[in-house]
């Protein structure tokens, strides 16, 4: 996510994760120009979901491609596009048990359990 254009070091602790979907049938350009010493620009194809990092005070400009030109079609505050970062790859319905190795009832995991052989 934004690997090629990381936020300046002094702003990384203020970053938010944002999502923008191009719901049109035209190619769009998403551009952020109001963050000092940082510039962000990405092509967003029709139906594509763009996930990116920004700061809450930034604005993303959406430029829609026309024949040999583009038109500024929208300016959206990044805070309105903010999404919550996923903390796990597990679905939300899977209960997560936090393991405390200092808990007296904690047992070190044993070796892998082998499954019974399937006879065909």
C-alpha positions as CSV (number, residue, x, y, z in Angstrom):
1,X,0.0,0.0,0.0
2,X,1.6,3.2,-1.2
3,X,5.0,1.5,-1.1
4,X,6.3,3.7,-3.9
5,X,5.1,6.9,-2.3
6,X,5.5,6.6,1.4
7,X,4.3,9.5,3.6
8,X,7.0,11.7,5.0
9,X,8.5,10.3,8.2
10,X,7.0,13.0,10.4
11,X,3.5,12.2,9.2
12,X,3.5,8.4,9.4
13,X,2.1,8.4,12.9
14,X,-0.9,10.4,11.6
15,X,-1.7,8.1,8.7
16,X,-5.1,6.7,8.0
17,X,-6.1,4.0,5.5
18,X,-8.5,5.0,2.8
19,X,-10.6,3.3,0.2
20,X,-12.0,4.8,-3.0
21,X,-14.0,2.9,-5.6
22,X,-14.3,4.1,-9.2
23,X,-18.0,3.4,-9.8
24,X,-18.0,5.0,-13.3
25,X,-17.3,3.4,-16.6
26,X,-14.4,5.8,-17.3
27,X,-10.7,5.7,-16.2
28,X,-10.0,8.1,-13.3
29,X,-6.9,9.6,-11.7
30,X,-6.8,9.9,-7.9
31,X,-4.4,12.6,-6.8
32,X,-3.4,14.1,-3.4
33,X,-1.5,17.4,-3.7
34,X,-2.2,19.1,-0.3
35,X,0.3,17.2,1.9
36,X,3.6,19.1,2.1
37,X,6.6,17.3,0.6
38,X,4.4,14.4,-0.7
39,X,2.6,13.7,-3.9
40,X,0.2,10.8,-4.6
41,X,-1.3,9.9,-7.9
42,X,-2.8,6.6,-9.1
43,X,-4.9,5.5,-12.1
44,X,-8.2,3.9,-11.0
45,X,-9.9,1.7,-13.6
46,X,-13.7,1.3,-13.7
47,X,-14.9,-0.8,-10.8
48,X,-11.4,-0.8,-9.2
49,X,-11.1,-0.3,-5.4
50,X,-8.0,1.8,-4.6
51,X,-6.6,1.3,-1.0
52,X,-4.1,4.0,0.0
53,X,-2.6,5.7,3.0
54,X,-3.0,9.5,3.6
55,X,-3.4,11.8,6.5
56,X,-6.9,12.9,7.7
57,X,-6.5,16.5,6.7
58,X,-5.7,15.6,3.0
59,X,-8.1,15.7,0.1
60,X,-8.1,13.3,-2.9
61,X,-8.9,14.9,-6.2
62,X,-10.7,12.6,-8.7
63,X,-10.0,13.4,-12.3
64,X,-12.1,11.6,-14.9
65,X,-10.6,10.8,-18.2
66,X,-12.2,12.3,-21.3
67,X,-11.1,12.2,-24.9
68,X,-7.4,13.5,-24.8
69,X,-8.0,15.3,-21.5
70,X,-9.3,14.9,-17.9
71,X,-11.8,16.9,-15.9
72,X,-11.6,17.4,-12.1
73,X,-14.9,15.7,-11.2
74,X,-14.7,15.6,-7.4
75,X,-12.6,16.6,-4.3
76,X,-13.1,14.3,-1.3
77,X,-11.7,14.7,2.2
78,X,-9.6,11.6,2.9
79,X,-11.2,11.3,6.4
80,X,-14.5,10.4,4.5
81,X,-12.7,7.6,2.7
82,X,-11.1,6.2,5.9
83,X,-11.5,2.5,6.5
84,X,-10.5,0.4,9.5
85,X,-7.3,-1.7,9.0
86,X,-7.9,-5.4,9.3
87,X,-6.0,-6.7,12.3
88,X,-6.3,-10.3,11.2
89,X,-6.8,-12.4,8.1
90,X,-9.5,-14.4,9.9
91,X,-13.2,-13.6,9.4
92,X,-14.8,-11.5,12.0
93,X,-17.0,-14.4,13.3
94,X,-13.9,-16.4,14.3
95,X,-13.3,-15.9,18.1
96,X,-9.7,-14.9,18.9
97,X,-8.2,-16.1,22.1
98,X,-5.2,-14.2,23.3
99,X,-2.5,-16.5,24.8
100,X,-0.6,-15.3,27.8
101,X,2.6,-17.5,28.2
102,X,2.8,-16.2,31.8
103,X,-0.6,-17.7,32.7
104,X,0.0,-20.8,34.9
105,X,-2.6,-22.8,32.8
106,X,-0.7,-22.1,29.6
107,X,0.8,-25.2,28.0
108,X,3.4,-25.1,25.3
109,X,1.9,-26.5,22.0
110,X,2.9,-30.1,21.5
111,X,4.3,-31.5,18.3
112,X,2.0,-31.7,15.3
113,X,-0.8,-34.2,15.6
114,X,-0.8,-36.7,12.8
115,X,-4.2,-37.4,11.1
116,X,-5.3,-40.9,10.7
117,X,-4.5,-42.5,7.4
118,X,-7.4,-42.7,4.9
119,X,-7.8,-46.2,3.4
120,X,-9.1,-46.2,-0.1
